Amino acid sequence: MNRSYYALLVSQTATNLGFALYTMVVVMHLYAQTGSTALSAAVTLISAISRMVSGVVLPSFADRFRLPALLIFSQTTQLVILLGLALMLTQDVSALSLIVTMVLLAIISFFNGWFSPVKSSLLRAVVPEKERVKAIGLLSTVDQTFQFAGWTLGGVLLSVLGRGAALGITFALLVVSIGCMFLLKRHGKKHEPAGLRSEQGFVAGLTAGWKILYRHEGLRVLVMMDLIESWVGTIWIGAVTLTFVKEALHEGEAWWGYINGGYYLGTIVGGLIVLRLSRRMQGKLTVSMLLGASLFGVLTLLYGFVSNSMLALLLVLLMGPAYQIRDLAQESMVQNSSDEHTLLKVAAARSTLVQLISMLSIAVIGIVTDVIGVRLVYIASGCVLLVSAAYGFVQLQLRKKGALLESEHQ
């Protein structure tokens, strides 16, 4: 791996840690001041909506600016708004301060939403194709490890240092992330933004990624699988997993933590497995993705039937590697689909679709769980995941659409 790749890795780690910290600060501040769970939960909702909107408009901005410059601008803006947010958190809660806090939170989340699509495009620009599976695996493993540490230890950090110090750490992390952007150096031919070469309308920029997703046969299959899996992916949100632990496993909150921690640990282990298998996966991305997707579906289905806590924990541990193999193979296939600026439009459109489906699913999953029972929710979700894997097998393997994504295309 080259220096640019490690700069991108550090930047992603710092950004995601910072996002986790400031989100926890805002949630804890609002809950401490108001005692309202609904108001605290609104932080997550506003953040999700803002990030989805940012994915819609990002392609038009990307046509006019170079990607590192775009990322530096977005993160510098977050730094400035973070200062305003820190000031608001020193005030007593009122209707006006709540509105201002939510607006600032929405702006920060909007610009934070640019990071993942731009990062995906930059990864393609700084890492040669033969190293890409390994690069994505390492990036994911480090990210999962630090996110696990961030969300697990964030509460302890806040209680020891206080909200002001936690926001100060967030500020420092963003500065580190911005600094890393100046170290990026692309391999091969540089790709100029379309706006620097030709005139393109704002609306045309907004719709470009959607058109590519529709026209590219291989990408269209991957996105359809994404949407199916995102619809049932919300079974792993806190409220549903807690209900399963209590009603199906007959355990307390401690086991809720074990199940969540077990899944994160599994994804970390899965990332390490992918690192070991990266050379073997290269050129066999379709098979690897379908194998991981099928295994994840089977494990989810089995999880719905278990009543033994230790067996349930073992299953979620095994889900991590299955999901990582599927996810990292798929990400490599998307990376191979187009050049870096086209890839950004694809990533932004794909992210918007997935987030929209996830939000709709979150809105109804609680009702569905109450109606049919939590155990049946997991069993049905496992079946849906297997249907998705079967659809992928027919389209990508039997109809050879996966061949379009096995190697890099310009």
C-alpha positions in Angstrom: 0.0 0.0 0.0 1.2 3.5 -0.8 1.3 6.7 1.4 -1.9 8.1 -0.2 -3.8 5.0 0.8 -2.8 5.3 4.4 -3.6 9.0 4.4 -7.1 8.1 3.2 -7.3 5.4 5.9 -6.4 7.8 8.7 -8.8 10.4 7.3 -11.7 8.0 7.3 -10.9 6.8 10.8 -10.6 10.3 12.2 -13.8 11.4 10.4 -15.9 8.5 11.7 -14.6 8.8 15.2 -15.4 12.5 15.2 -18.9 11.9 13.9 -19.6 9.3 16.6 -18.3 11.6 19.3 -20.2 14.7 18.4 -23.4 12.7 17.9 -23.2 11.3 21.3 -22.5 14.7 22.8 -25.6 16.2 21.2 -27.8 13.2 22.2 -26.6 13.3 25.8 -27.0 17.1 26.0 -30.5 17.0 24.8 -31.5 14.1 27.0 -29.9 15.7 30.1 -31.7 19.0 29.4 -35.1 17.7 28.4 -35.4 14.1 29.4 -37.1 13.4 26.1 -36.1 10.2 24.3 -38.1 11.3 21.2 -36.1 14.6 21.0 -32.8 12.7 21.4 -33.9 10.2 18.7 -34.6 13.1 16.4 -30.8 13.7 16.2 -30.4 10.4 14.4 -33.4 11.1 12.1 -32.2 14.6 11.1 -28.7 13.3 10.6 -29.9 10.5 8.3 -32.2 12.8 6.3 -29.4 15.4 5.8 -26.9 12.8 4.7 -29.4 11.4 2.2 -30.0 14.9 0.7 -26.2 15.5 0.5 -25.9 12.3 -1.6 -28.5 13.7 -4.0 -26.7 17.0 -4.7 -23.1 15.8 -4.4 -22.6 14.8 -8.1 -23.3 18.3 -9.4 -20.7 19.7 -7.1 -18.2 17.0 -7.9 -18.5 17.9 -11.6 -17.0 21.3 -10.8 -14.3 20.6 -8.2 -11.5 18.1 -7.8 -12.3 15.5 -5.2 -9.7 16.2 -2.5 -10.6 19.9 -2.7 -14.3 19.1 -2.3 -13.5 16.9 0.7 -11.3 19.6 2.3 -14.1 22.2 1.8 -16.8 19.9 3.3 -14.7 19.1 6.4 -13.5 22.7 6.9 -17.2 23.7 6.8 -17.9 21.1 9.5 -15.2 22.5 11.7 -16.7 26.0 11.5 -20.2 24.8 12.2 -18.9 22.6 15.0 -17.7 25.7 16.8 -21.3 27.1 16.6 -22.7 23.8 17.9 -20.3 23.9 20.8 -21.5 27.4 21.7 -25.1 26.3 21.5 -24.4 23.4 23.9 -23.4 25.9 26.6 -26.9 27.5 26.5 -29.9 26.5 28.4 -32.4 24.6 26.2 -35.2 26.7 24.8 -37.3 26.5 21.6 -35.0 28.8 19.8 -31.8 27.0 20.9 -33.3 23.6 20.0 -34.1 24.9 16.5 -30.6 26.3 16.0 -29.0 23.2 17.4 -30.9 21.0 15.0 -30.1 23.3 12.0 -26.4 23.2 12.8 -26.6 19.4 13.3 -28.3 19.1 9.8 -25.5 21.2 8.2 -22.7 19.1 9.7 -24.5 15.9 8.7 -25.0 17.2 5.2 -21.4 17.8 4.6 -20.4 14.6 6.5 -22.5 12.7 4.0 -20.1 13.6 1.2 -17.2 11.7 2.8 -18.1 8.1 2.0 -18.9 8.6 -1.8 -15.9 10.8 -2.3 -13.7 8.4 -0.3 -14.8 5.5 -2.5 -13.8 7.5 -5.6 -10.5 8.5 -4.2 -9.7 4.9 -3.2 -10.0 3.9 -6.8 -7.7 6.9 -7.7 -4.9 6.0 -5.3 -4.9 2.2 -5.2 -4.1 0.0 -8.3 -6.7 -2.6 -9.2 -4.5 -5.6 -8.1 -4.4 -4.3 -4.6 -7.9 -3.1 -4.3 -9.6 -6.0 -2.5 -6.9 -6.0 0.1 -7.1 -2.2 0.4 -10.9 -2.2 0.9 -10.5 -5.0 3.5 -8.0 -3.2 5.6 -10.0 0.1 5.3 -13.1 -1.7 6.5 -11.4 -3.6 9.3 -9.7 -0.5 10.8 -13.0 1.5 10.4 -15.0 -1.2 12.2 -12.5 -1.5 15.0 -12.4 2.2 15.7 -16.2 2.6 15.4 -16.6 -0.2 17.8 -14.2 1.5 20.2 -15.7 4.9 19.6 -19.3 3.9 20.3 -18.3 1.6 23.2 -15.9 4.0 24.9 -17.5 7.2 23.9 -19.9 7.2 26.9 -17.0 6.7 29.3 -15.0 9.4 27.6 -17.9 11.9 27.9 -18.5 11.1 31.6 -14.8 11.5 32.4 -13.8 14.5 30.3 -17.2 16.2 29.8 -18.9 17.4 26.6 -16.6 20.4 26.0 -13.5 18.2 25.9 -15.2 15.6 23.7 -16.1 18.3 21.1 -12.5 19.5 21.3 -11.4 16.0 20.4 -13.8 15.9 17.5 -12.4 19.2 16.3 -8.8 17.8 16.5 -9.9 14.7 14.6 -11.4 16.7 11.8 -8.1 18.8 11.5 -6.2 15.5 11.2 -8.6 14.3 8.5 -8.2 17.5 6.5 -4.4 17.3 6.8 -4.4 13.8 5.4 -6.2 15.1 2.2 -3.1 17.1 1.3 -1.0 13.9 1.2 -3.1 12.2 -1.5 -1.3 11.4 -4.7 -3.1 9.5 -7.5 -1.7 6.6 -9.4 -2.0 6.5 -13.2 -3.7 9.1 -15.3 -5.4 12.0 -13.5 -9.1 12.5 -14.2 -10.4 16.0 -14.5 -13.9 16.9 -13.3 -16.4 17.2 -16.0 -17.1 20.8 -15.1 -13.4 21.7 -15.8 -13.7 20.3 -19.3 -17.2 21.1 -20.4 -20.4 22.7 -19.4 -23.0 20.5 -17.7 -26.2 21.5 -16.1 -26.9 21.2 -12.4 -29.9 18.9 -13.0 -27.9 16.7 -15.4 -25.3 16.3 -12.7 -28.0 15.3 -10.2 -29.4 12.5 -12.5 -26.1 11.2 -14.0 -25.5 8.5 -11.3 -29.1 7.3 -11.5 -28.9 6.9 -15.2 -25.6 4.9 -14.9 -27.2 2.6 -12.3 -30.1 1.9 -14.6 -28.1 1.3 -17.7 -25.2 -0.8 -16.3 -26.5 -4.3 -16.1 -24.1 -5.5 -13.4 -24.5 -2.4 -11.2 -28.3 -2.6 -11.5 -28.2 -6.1 -10.1 -26.0 -5.1 -7.2 -28.2 -2.2 -6.3 -31.3 -4.3 -6.4 -29.6 -6.7 -4.0 -28.6 -3.7 -1.8 -32.2 -2.5 -1.6 -33.6 -5.9 -0.7 -31.0 -6.4 2.0 -31.4 -2.8 3.3 -35.1 -3.4 3.7 -34.5 -6.3 6.1 -31.2 -4.9 7.5 -33.1 -2.8 10.1 -33.7 -6.0 12.2 -30.4 -5.2 13.7 -31.4 -1.8 15.2 -31.3 -1.6 18.9 -35.0 -1.8 19.7 -35.5 -5.0 17.6 -32.4 -6.8 18.9 -33.3 -5.9 22.5 -36.8 -7.4 22.0 -35.3 -10.6 20.6 -32.9 -10.9 23.5 -35.8 -10.5 26.0 -38.5 -12.4 24.3 -36.7 -15.1 22.3 -33.5 -15.6 24.4 -35.1 -14.7 27.8 -32.1 -12.7 28.8 -31.5 -9.2 30.2 -29.8 -6.0 28.8 -26.3 -7.5 29.4 -26.9 -10.0 26.7 -28.1 -7.3 24.4 -24.6 -5.8 24.7 -23.0 -9.1 24.1 -25.0 -9.7 20.9 -24.1 -6.2 19.6 -20.5 -6.5 20.6 -20.3 -10.0 19.1 -21.5 -8.8 15.7 -18.9 -6.0 15.7 -16.2 -8.4 16.7 -17.3 -10.7 13.9 -17.0 -8.0 11.3 -13.5 -7.2 12.5 -12.5 -10.8 12.3 -14.2 -10.9 8.8 -12.1 -8.0 7.6 -8.9 -9.9 8.7 -10.0 -13.0 6.9 -10.6 -10.9 3.7 -7.1 -9.5 4.1 -5.7 -13.0 4.1 -7.9 -14.1 1.1 -7.6 -10.9 -0.9 -5.4 -12.4 -3.6 -7.7 -15.4 -4.0 -10.8 -13.2 -4.2 -9.3 -11.1 -7.0 -10.9 -12.3 -10.2 -13.5 -14.3 -8.2 -15.5 -11.3 -6.8 -18.9 -12.5 -8.0 -18.5 -16.0 -6.4 -17.1 -14.4 -3.2 -20.0 -12.0 -2.9 -22.7 -14.6 -3.5 -21.1 -17.0 -1.1 -21.0 -14.3 1.6 -24.6 -13.2 0.9 -25.9 -16.8 1.0 -24.1 -17.6 4.3 -25.4 -14.4 5.9 -28.9 -15.3 4.9 -28.6 -18.8 6.3 -27.1 -17.6 9.6 -29.9 -15.0 10.0 -32.5 -17.6 9.3 -31.0 -19.9 11.9 -30.7 -17.0 14.4 -34.5 -16.6 14.2 -35.0 -20.2 15.5 -32.5 -20.3 18.4 -33.4 -20.0 22.1 -29.9 -20.7 23.5 -28.0 -17.5 24.2 -24.5 -18.9 23.5 -25.7 -20.3 20.2 -27.2 -17.0 19.3 -23.9 -15.3 20.1 -21.9 -17.8 18.0 -24.2 -17.1 15.1 -23.8 -13.3 15.2 -20.0 -13.8 15.5 -20.2 -15.9 12.3 -22.4 -13.3 10.5 -19.6 -10.7 10.7 -17.2 -12.6 8.4 -20.0 -13.6 6.1 -21.2 -10.0 5.7 -17.6 -8.7 5.3 -16.8 -11.1 2.5 -20.0 -10.2 0.7 -19.7 -6.4 1.3 -16.0 -6.1 0.4 -16.4 -8.2 -2.8 -19.3 -6.0 -3.8 -17.5 -2.8 -3.1 -14.6 -4.0 -5.2 -17.0 -4.8 -8.0 -18.5 -1.3 -7.8 -15.0 0.2 -7.8 -14.2 -1.7 -11.1 -17.3 -0.3 -12.8 -16.1 3.1 -13.9 -13.6 5.9 -13.6 -13.4 7.9 -10.3 -15.8 10.8 -11.1 -18.4 8.5 -12.6 -17.9 6.2 -9.6 -18.7 9.1 -7.3 -22.0 9.7 -9.0 -22.8 6.0 -8.8 -21.8 5.8 -5.1 -23.9 8.9 -4.3 -27.0 7.6 -6.0 -26.6 4.1 -4.5 -26.1 5.6 -1.0 -29.2 7.7 -1.4 -31.4 4.8 -2.4 -30.1 2.5 0.4 -30.6 5.2 3.0 -34.1 5.9 1.8 -35.1 2.3 2.0 -33.5 1.9 5.4 -35.4 4.9 6.7 -38.7 3.5 5.4 -37.9 0.2 7.0 -37.0 1.7 10.3 -40.4 3.5 10.3 -42.3 0.2 10.0 -40.1 -2.5 11.6 -41.4 -1.8 15.1 -45.0 -2.2 14.0 -44.2 -5.4 12.0 -42.4 -6.8 15.1 -45.4 -6.1 17.3 -47.8 -7.7 14.8 -46.0 -10.9 13.8 -43.5 -11.3 16.7 -39.8 -10.8 16.8 -38.8 -14.4 16.1 -40.8 -14.5 12.9 -39.2 -11.2 11.8 -35.8 -12.7 11.9 -36.9 -15.9 10.1 -38.7 -13.9 7.4 -35.6 -11.7 7.0 -33.3 -14.7 6.6 -35.6 -16.0 3.8 -35.6 -12.6 2.1 -31.8 -12.5 2.2 -31.6 -15.9 0.6 -34.0 -14.7 -2.1 -31.6 -11.8 -2.7 -28.6 -14.1 -3.0 -30.6 -16.4 -5.4 -31.5 -13.4 -7.5 -27.8 -12.4 -7.6 -26.7 -15.9 -8.5 -29.1 -16.0 -11.5 -28.3 -12.5 -12.8 -24.5 -12.3 -12.0 -23.4 -15.9 -12.4 -25.8 -17.7 -14.7 -26.5 -14.7 -17.0 -22.8 -13.6 -16.7 -23.6 -10.0 -15.7 -21.0 -10.2 -13.0 -18.3 -10.5 -15.6 -18.7 -6.8 -16.3 -17.5 -6.1 -12.8 -14.7 -8.6 -12.3 -12.0 -6.3 -13.6 -11.4 -2.5 -13.9 -13.2 -0.6 -16.6 -12.4 2.9 -17.6 
